[in-house]
């Protein structure tokens, strides 16, 4: 295995996990007023949905890290796929967020962040599939 790809897999997976864990934690703890003040207009009147998204982001972030670690520790076949599934799920979450911003007319303000996070999460997904899966 190429050591460069292994290091890249760790970096991109950790960056994706950190980004989504931080975003999910904020959405899970903050009030509607705080989120609206932060520029998240989509949360108005949808705090139940917002909390679900927050917990999915938190669980996905944990899965990106815990999946490969669990596969290494337990050597269970299904465990090695958790990291790939979590990274792919978080990539799709951001694709849906990008579509939502287009529909709401906010894309001119958010496209750089959305595309950047999609790219990092997609790279993490690919590296988890190409580098991490063959290790176990």
Secondary structure, 3 states (H helix, E strand, C coil): CCHHHHHHHHHHHHHHHHHHHHHHHHHHHCCHHHHHHCCCHHHCCCHHHHHHHHHHHHHHHHHHHHHHHHHHHHCCCCCHHHHHHHHHHHHHHHHHHHHHHHHHCCHHHHHHHHHHHHHHHHHHHHHHHHHHHHHC
